[in-house]
Amino acid sequence: MQRLGAPHMLLERIIRFAIAHRWLVLILALGLAGLGTWNFTRLPIDAVPDITNVQVQINTEAPGYSPLESEQRVTFPIETALAGLPRIEHTRSVSRYGLSQVTVVFEDGTDLYFARQLVGERLQSVRQQLPDGIEPKLGPIATGLGEIFMYTVESEPDARKKDGTPWTPTDLRTLQDWVVRPQLRHLEGVTEVNTIGGFVRQIHITPDPARLVAYGLTLRDVMDAVARGNANVGAGYIERAGEQYLIRSPGQVTDLDGLRRIVVTRRDGLPIHVDDVADVVEGTELRTGAATENGREIVLGTVFMLVGENSRAVRSAPRRLLEVNASLPEGVTARAVYNRSDLVDRTIATVQKNLLEGALLVIAVLFLLLGNIRAALITAAVIPLAMLMTITGMVQNGVSGNLMSLGALDFGLIVDGAVIIVENCLRRLGEAQHRLGRLLSRDERFELAASATAEVIKPSLFGIFIITAVYLPIFTLTGVEGKMFHPMAFTVVMALVAAMVLSLTFVPAAVALFVTGKVAEEGEPRGARRKASTRRCSTSRWRGGCRSCSPQRRWWA
């Protein structure tokens, strides 16, 4: 007798354990299917893999600085201070009028929040080297694929405010900053809402040099006076009859007249107010761009998704926008102009259609070739079970479902091992019934299913290992190529591993439990059986032969 190796004996033990505890195996399979169904609701969905590297942006506003001044006084000190950070690859920067942007790129695999912490700590040491009033800020936790939703805030052409004046770009920008944007920022999975267009409302205090000289004042005197006069002051509390009465001096200005009445200094006991030395008017912030639609100016908002967040979590943005419209004045509407969920839905619909057609085709072929309904159902059940187990692995490893990861699955590869095992089990069961001339008992059926599975498990697993080995070199890719193709390789390998586990446990247990009754010898397809059943015995008209004929003819009937 040929001596079995240790790996083969181990595999046979696993198979026999699965058959002996068949109900436990089926319950575990159903449990994994339920876990996969739950994880499917948590699976990140996107159109394509996110190939953005690990980067942290530092944005610094420098009002009035030319591009050269921004580079010399802001960008260069920040870039110099960031040199030497752990796991940093390189830095790049852009210096524009009134803006400095430095991008720090870290090695792949670096935790983004750890990288932001390193950059934030290093920025604390460089603040002293920057000009007064310059505050660098970290950019949003988003990537290049984070722009998931865009909307416009616009007014109808004939819309008027309550005072009868038309809506201006400044009014639309104010509504965006104080009404629309705060509500959208509370959406799950949203990290930032950026605004383009309109004018930011400001209060301009324009000192008159001649009047300043006449009163002997400077610009600093006016600035200090406005700062003092636009602040609330607390003076503690007074305790009376066991109660505390808070004392405060509200000095925050609420309108233009309040600013004009702020006292700058006194001359001969007479107060000199701000409007004595300066003009206080309502104005707008200087800007360098605008947003237009159909030839008229609008305000454009862009919603950014948090890195690694599920795009399903931000699908509620259109619904929230409808709620926002209820809080806007009459004649002003917030309207969606771009929703990446549409692209994601169409991509996933394409993948879903292809996967469903492929699964149905494989199942139909199994029914036609195996010739046994129960065996075909067992083999076909490997497809959804393996898919749900794969989805669980994708969720646990942060792999999103997209065109690359889901589109590479091949159901023919997934059921390859199960087809070999089921077909061999049918062949052995048919031969045993033919040899004994009767149906097998439960113990005989279990023993035969275990030996038949162990007989072909090695070549079945070897085929899976060969296919898996083809995808292993993809994991060595780095950079953009790695981010693009790693999800594909991971899902295929995960699906093959899931199919291998099911072939070792679920398939033999299900065959031993459910494949009962008469089984066609050698597992012949239904068409072949039908052709064989047309043979007639030479001594009888009974189809399939008489009782004196060979058992082979009897069972072919």
C-alpha positions in Angstrom: 0.0 0.0 0.0 1.3 3.4 -0.8 2.2 5.4 2.2 0.5 8.8 2.5 2.6 11.9 3.3 2.0 14.1 6.3 0.3 16.9 4.3 -2.1 14.5 2.7 -3.0 12.9 6.0 -3.6 16.3 7.5 -5.9 17.2 4.7 -7.8 13.9 5.0 -8.2 14.5 8.8 -9.7 17.9 8.0 -12.1 16.4 5.5 -13.2 13.6 7.8 -13.7 16.1 10.7 -15.9 18.2 8.4 -18.0 15.2 7.5 -18.2 14.0 11.1 -19.3 17.5 12.2 -21.3 18.3 9.1 -24.0 20.3 10.8 -21.4 22.4 12.6 -19.7 23.1 9.3 -23.0 24.1 7.7 -23.8 26.4 10.6 -20.3 28.0 10.4 -20.8 28.5 6.6 -24.1 30.2 7.2 -22.6 32.3 10.0 -19.8 33.4 7.6 -22.4 34.2 5.0 -24.3 36.4 7.5 -21.1 38.1 8.5 -20.3 38.8 4.8 -23.8 40.1 4.3 -23.4 42.5 7.2 -19.9 43.6 6.0 -21.3 44.2 2.5 -23.2 47.2 4.0 -19.8 48.5 5.4 -17.8 47.8 2.2 -16.3 51.1 0.9 -17.6 51.6 -2.7 -15.8 53.7 -5.3 -15.4 53.8 -9.0 -11.6 53.3 -9.1 -8.9 52.7 -6.5 -7.5 55.8 -4.9 -3.9 56.1 -6.1 -3.1 59.2 -4.0 0.1 58.9 -2.0 0.4 59.8 1.7 0.6 63.5 1.8 0.0 66.5 4.1 -0.7 70.0 2.8 0.2 73.2 4.6 -1.8 76.2 3.4 -0.7 79.7 4.6 -2.6 82.8 3.8 -0.3 85.8 3.3 -2.5 88.8 2.4 -0.8 91.4 0.3 2.4 89.2 -0.3 3.6 88.9 -3.8 4.6 85.4 -5.1 8.3 86.3 -4.4 7.6 87.4 -0.9 5.4 84.4 -0.2 8.3 82.2 -1.3 11.0 83.9 0.6 9.2 84.7 3.9 6.7 81.8 4.2 7.3 78.9 1.8 11.1 78.6 2.3 11.1 78.7 6.1 8.3 76.0 6.3 10.1 73.7 3.8 13.4 74.1 5.6 11.8 73.3 9.0 10.1 70.1 7.6 13.3 68.7 6.3 14.4 65.5 8.2 11.0 64.3 9.2 10.8 60.5 9.6 9.7 58.5 6.5 9.4 61.6 4.4 10.0 61.2 0.6 10.0 64.7 -0.7 8.3 68.1 -0.5 6.9 70.4 -3.1 5.5 73.9 -2.9 3.5 76.6 -4.7 3.8 80.3 -4.0 1.2 82.6 -5.3 -0.2 86.0 -4.6 -1.3 86.0 -0.9 -0.9 82.2 -0.6 1.8 79.6 0.2 1.1 75.9 -0.2 3.6 73.2 0.9 2.9 69.5 0.2 4.8 66.9 2.2 4.8 63.4 0.7 5.5 60.4 3.0 6.4 56.8 2.2 3.6 54.4 1.3 2.3 52.7 4.4 2.7 55.7 6.7 -0.3 56.4 8.9 -1.8 59.6 7.7 -2.7 60.9 11.1 0.8 60.1 12.4 2.2 62.1 9.5 -0.1 65.0 10.2 1.0 64.9 13.9 4.7 65.1 12.8 4.0 68.0 10.5 1.9 69.9 13.2 4.7 69.5 15.8 7.3 70.8 13.4 5.2 73.8 12.5 5.1 74.9 16.1 8.9 75.5 15.9 8.7 77.5 12.7 5.9 80.0 13.7 8.5 82.3 15.3 10.3 82.6 12.0 7.2 83.7 10.1 5.9 87.3 9.9 3.4 88.5 12.4 -0.2 87.5 11.6 0.9 84.5 9.4 -0.7 81.3 10.6 0.0 78.1 8.6 -2.8 75.5 8.6 -3.0 71.9 7.7 -5.1 71.0 4.7 -8.2 68.8 4.9 -7.8 65.1 5.4 -8.8 64.3 1.8 -7.2 63.1 -1.4 -7.5 63.9 -5.1 -10.6 61.7 -5.4 -12.2 63.3 -2.4 -14.4 65.7 -4.4 -17.6 63.8 -4.3 -20.3 66.5 -4.5 -20.6 70.0 -5.9 -23.5 72.4 -5.6 -24.3 76.0 -6.4 -26.0 78.7 -4.4 -27.8 81.0 -6.8 -30.8 83.3 -6.9 -33.6 83.5 -9.5 -33.2 86.4 -12.0 -36.2 88.3 -10.7 -35.8 87.4 -7.0 -35.7 90.3 -4.5 -34.8 90.6 -0.8 -37.3 92.0 1.7 -36.1 95.5 1.1 -36.7 95.2 -2.6 -33.0 95.0 -3.7 -31.7 92.1 -5.8 -29.5 89.4 -4.4 -25.8 90.2 -4.8 -22.8 87.8 -4.9 -22.0 89.0 -1.4 -25.4 88.0 -0.1 -25.1 84.5 -1.7 -21.6 84.0 -0.2 -22.9 85.0 3.2 -25.7 82.4 2.9 -23.2 79.8 1.8 -20.8 80.5 4.7 -23.4 80.8 7.5 -26.4 78.6 6.4 -25.5 76.0 3.7 -21.9 75.1 4.6 -22.3 74.4 8.3 -25.2 71.9 7.6 -23.3 69.9 5.0 -20.2 69.7 7.2 -22.1 67.7 9.7 -22.6 64.9 7.2 -21.0 61.6 8.1 -17.8 61.1 6.1 -17.4 64.7 5.1 -14.1 66.4 6.1 -14.4 69.8 4.4 -16.6 72.0 2.3 -14.8 74.5 0.2 -16.3 77.6 -1.4 -15.5 79.4 -4.6 -17.2 82.6 -5.9 -19.1 85.5 -4.4 -17.6 88.1 -2.1 -16.8 87.6 1.6 -18.5 90.4 3.5 -16.2 92.7 5.5 -16.3 95.9 7.4 -13.7 98.4 6.2 -12.3 101.1 8.4 -10.4 103.5 6.2 -8.4 106.1 8.2 -8.0 109.6 6.7 -4.3 110.6 7.0 -5.0 114.3 7.2 -7.5 113.9 10.1 -5.0 111.5 11.9 -2.3 114.1 11.7 -4.7 116.8 12.8 -5.5 114.9 16.0 -2.0 113.6 16.5 -2.9 110.0 16.1 -1.5 107.0 14.2 -2.9 103.9 12.6 -1.8 101.9 15.6 -4.0 104.1 17.8 -7.0 103.4 15.7 -6.3 99.6 15.6 -5.9 99.4 19.3 -9.0 101.4 20.0 -11.1 99.1 17.7 -9.7 96.0 19.4 -10.5 97.4 22.9 -14.0 98.6 21.9 -15.0 95.3 20.3 -14.5 92.9 23.2 -16.7 91.6 26.0 -15.2 92.0 29.5 -16.2 89.9 32.5 -16.0 91.3 36.1 -16.7 88.3 38.2 -19.8 88.0 40.2 -21.7 89.4 43.2 -23.1 87.0 45.8 -26.4 88.0 47.3 -28.9 85.9 49.3 -27.1 82.7 48.3 -27.2 83.5 44.6 -24.5 84.6 42.3 -25.0 87.5 39.9 -22.5 87.5 37.0 -21.2 90.9 36.0 -20.1 91.5 32.4 -19.6 94.4 30.1 -20.8 93.5 26.6 -18.7 95.5 24.3 -19.0 93.5 21.1 -20.0 95.7 18.2 -23.2 94.6 16.3 -23.5 97.2 13.6 -21.6 99.9 11.7 -22.8 102.7 14.1 -21.2 100.7 17.0 -17.9 100.8 15.2 -18.2 104.5 14.5 -18.9 105.3 18.2 -15.8 103.6 19.5 -13.6 106.2 21.3 -10.0 106.4 20.1 -8.7 109.1 22.5 -9.7 112.2 24.3 -8.7 115.8 23.7 -9.5 118.5 26.3 -12.1 116.1 27.8 -13.9 115.5 24.5 -13.9 112.0 23.0 -12.6 111.4 19.5 -14.5 108.6 17.8 -13.5 106.3 15.0 -15.7 108.1 12.5 -13.9 111.4 13.3 -10.7 110.0 11.8 -11.8 107.3 9.4 -14.6 106.2 7.1 -16.5 103.0 8.3 -18.3 101.3 5.4 -19.3 97.8 4.4 -17.1 96.2 1.8 -15.8 92.9 0.5 -12.6 90.8 0.6 -10.2 90.9 -2.2 -10.4 87.8 -4.4 -8.5 86.3 -7.3 -11.2 84.1 -8.9 -15.0 83.6 -9.4 -17.5 81.0 -10.3 -20.0 81.5 -13.1 -22.8 79.5 -14.7 -24.5 80.3 -17.9 -22.8 83.7 -18.0 -23.9 84.8 -14.5 -22.0 84.7 -11.2 -22.8 82.1 -8.6 -21.3 80.6 -5.5 -19.9 77.0 -5.9 -19.5 74.6 -2.9 -17.4 71.4 -3.0 -17.8 68.6 -0.5 -14.7 66.6 0.3 -14.8 63.1 1.6 -12.6 61.9 4.5 -9.7 59.7 3.5 -10.7 56.0 3.7 -14.3 56.8 4.3 -17.1 54.9 2.6 -18.7 56.8 -0.3 -22.0 55.4 0.8 -21.8 57.5 4.0 -21.9 60.7 1.9 -24.7 59.7 -0.4 -27.1 61.6 1.8 -25.7 64.9 0.6 -28.4 65.5 -2.0 -31.1 64.8 0.6 -29.5 67.1 3.0 -29.3 69.8 0.3 -33.1 69.5 0.0 -33.4 70.2 3.7 -31.1 73.2 3.4 -33.3 74.7 0.7 -36.1 74.9 3.2 -34.0 77.2 5.4 -32.9 79.5 2.6 -34.8 82.8 1.8 -37.4 82.8 -1.0 -35.8 83.1 -4.4 -32.4 81.5 -3.4 -31.8 77.8 -4.0 -28.9 75.4 -3.5 -28.7 73.0 -6.5 -26.5 70.0 -7.0 -24.4 70.2 -10.2 -22.1 67.2 -9.6 -22.6 64.0 -7.7 -20.0 61.3 -7.9 -22.4 58.8 -6.5 -23.9 58.7 -10.0 -20.5 57.5 -11.4 -20.1 55.0 -8.6 -23.6 53.6 -9.0 -23.1 53.2 -12.7 -19.7 51.5 -12.2 -21.0 49.2 -9.6 -24.1 48.4 -11.7 -21.8 47.4 -14.5 -19.7 45.2 -12.2 -22.8 43.7 -10.6 -24.3 42.9 -14.0 -21.1 41.2 -15.2 -20.7 39.2 -12.0 -24.4 38.1 -12.0 -24.2 37.0 -15.6 -21.0 35.1 -15.0 -22.5 33.4 -11.9 -25.6 32.4 -13.7 -23.6 31.0 -16.7 -21.4 29.0 -14.3 -24.4 27.6 -12.5 -26.2 26.7 -15.8 -23.1 24.8 -17.0 -22.9 23.0 -13.7 -26.5 21.8 -13.9 -25.9 20.6 -17.5 -22.6 18.8 -16.9 -22.9 17.3 -13.4 -26.3 15.8 -14.1 -27.3 15.9 -10.5 -29.4 18.8 -9.2 -28.2 18.5 -5.6 -24.6 18.3 -6.5 -24.9 21.3 -8.9 -26.6 23.3 -6.1 -23.8 22.4 -3.7 -21.1 23.5 -6.2 -23.0 26.6 -7.1 -23.3 27.5 -3.4 -19.6 27.9 -3.3 -19.9 31.1 -5.4 -21.9 33.3 -3.0 -20.2 31.9 0.1 -16.7 32.6 -1.3 -17.9 36.1 -2.4 -19.3 36.9 1.0 -16.1 35.7 2.7 -14.0 37.8 0.3 -16.1 40.9 1.1 -15.4 40.3 4.8 -11.7 40.2 4.1 -11.9 43.3 2.0 -13.6 45.2 4.8 -11.1 44.0 7.4 -8.1 45.0 5.2 -9.6 48.3 4.0 -9.9 47.3 0.3 -12.7 49.2 -1.5 -15.1 47.6 -3.9 -14.4 49.2 -7.3 -14.0 48.4 -11.0 -10.5 46.9 -10.4 -11.1 44.8 -7.3 -14.5 43.3 -8.2 -14.2 43.2 -11.9 -11.2 40.8 -11.7 -13.2 38.0 -10.0 -13.7 34.8 -12.1 -16.3 32.4 -10.9 -14.9 29.6 -13.0 -11.7 29.7 -10.9 -13.6 29.9 -7.7 -15.7 26.7 -8.3 -12.8 24.8 -10.0 -11.9 22.8 -6.9 -15.5 22.2 -5.9 -16.3 20.9 -9.3 -13.4 18.4 -9.2 -14.4 17.2 -5.7 -18.2 16.9 -6.4 -17.6 15.1 -9.7 -15.3 12.6 -8.2 -17.7 12.0 -5.3 -20.6 11.4 -7.8 -18.4 8.9 -9.7 -17.4 7.0 -6.6 -21.0 6.9 -5.3 -22.3 5.7 -8.7 -19.6 3.0 -8.9 -20.4 1.8 -5.4 -24.1 1.6 -6.0 -23.4 -0.3 -9.3 -21.1 -2.7 -7.5 -23.4 -3.4 -4.6 -26.6 -3.3 -6.5 -28.3 -1.2 -3.8 -28.3 2.3 -2.2 -25.6 3.1 0.2 -26.1 3.4 3.9 -25.3 6.7 5.7 -22.0 5.5 7.1 -21.0 4.1 3.7 -21.9 7.3 2.0 -19.9 9.4 4.5 -16.9 7.1 4.2 -17.0 7.2 0.5 -17.4 11.0 0.4 -14.4 11.4 2.6 -12.2 9.0 0.6 -13.3 10.5 -2.8 -12.6 14.0 -1.6 -9.2 13.1 -0.2 -8.4 11.3 -3.5 -8.6 14.6 -5.5 -7.9 17.2 -2.9 -4.2 17.5 -3.7 -4.6 18.2 -7.4 -7.5 20.5 -6.6 -5.5 22.6 -4.1 -2.4 22.5 -6.4 -4.5 24.1 -9.2 -5.6 26.8 -6.8 -2.0 27.4 -5.6 -0.9 27.8 -9.3 -3.5 30.4 -10.0 -2.7 32.2 -6.7 1.0 32.2 -7.6 0.3 34.1 -10.8 -1.1 37.0 -8.7 1.7 37.1 -6.1 4.1 39.2 -8.2 1.5 42.0 -8.3 2.0 42.5 -4.6 5.6 43.6 -5.2 4.4 46.6 -7.2 4.8 50.0 -5.5 3.7 53.5 -6.0 0.8 54.3 -8.4 1.0 50.8 -9.9 0.8 49.1 -6.6 -2.2 51.2 -5.4 -4.0 50.5 -8.7 -3.5 46.7 -8.9 -3.2 45.6 -5.3 -7.0 45.6 -4.8 -7.4 43.3 -7.8 -4.8 40.8 -6.6 -6.0 40.9 -3.1 -9.6 40.1 -4.0 -8.7 37.3 -6.4 -6.3 35.7 -3.8 -8.9 36.1 -1.1 -11.6 34.5 -3.2 -9.4 31.6 -4.1 -8.4 31.0 -0.4 -12.1 31.1 0.6 -12.9 28.6 -2.2 -10.1 26.4 -1.0 -11.4 26.4 2.6 -14.9 25.6 1.4 -13.6 22.8 -0.8 -12.0 21.2 2.3 -14.9 21.6 4.6 -18.3 22.7 3.2 -18.3 20.8 -0.1 -17.5 17.2 1.3 -19.9 17.8 4.3 -22.7 19.0 2.0 -22.1 16.1 -0.5 -22.2 13.5 2.3 -25.3 15.0 3.8 -27.5 16.0 0.8 -26.4 13.7 -2.1 -28.6 10.7 -1.3 -30.6 8.3 -3.4 -29.6 6.8 -6.7 -26.6 8.4 -8.4 -25.6 8.0 -12.0 -22.5 5.9 -12.4 -19.4 7.8 -13.1 -21.3 11.0 -12.7 -22.3 11.1 -16.4 -24.0 14.2 -17.7 -27.8 14.2 -18.1 -27.5 14.1 -21.9 -25.3 11.0 -21.8 -27.7 9.2 -19.4 -30.6 9.9 -21.6 -28.8 8.5 -24.5 -27.8 5.4 -22.6 -31.3 4.8 -21.3 -32.5 4.2 -24.9 -30.7 0.8 -25.0 -33.0 -2.2 -25.0 -32.4 -5.6 -23.6 -32.1 -8.4 -26.2 -34.5 -10.7 -24.1 -37.0 -8.1 -23.0 -38.8 -5.0 -24.1 -38.3 -3.4 -20.7 -36.2 -0.3 -21.1 -32.8 -0.7 -19.6 -32.8 -4.5 -19.6 -34.3 -7.2 -17.5 -33.2 -8.5 -14.1 -30.9 -11.1 -15.7 -29.0 -8.4 -17.5 -25.8 -6.9 -16.1 -26.2 -4.4 -13.2 -24.6 -1.8 -15.3 -27.6 -1.8 -17.7 -30.0 -1.9 -14.8 -28.6 1.2 -13.2 -28.2 3.1 -16.4 -31.9 2.9 -16.7 
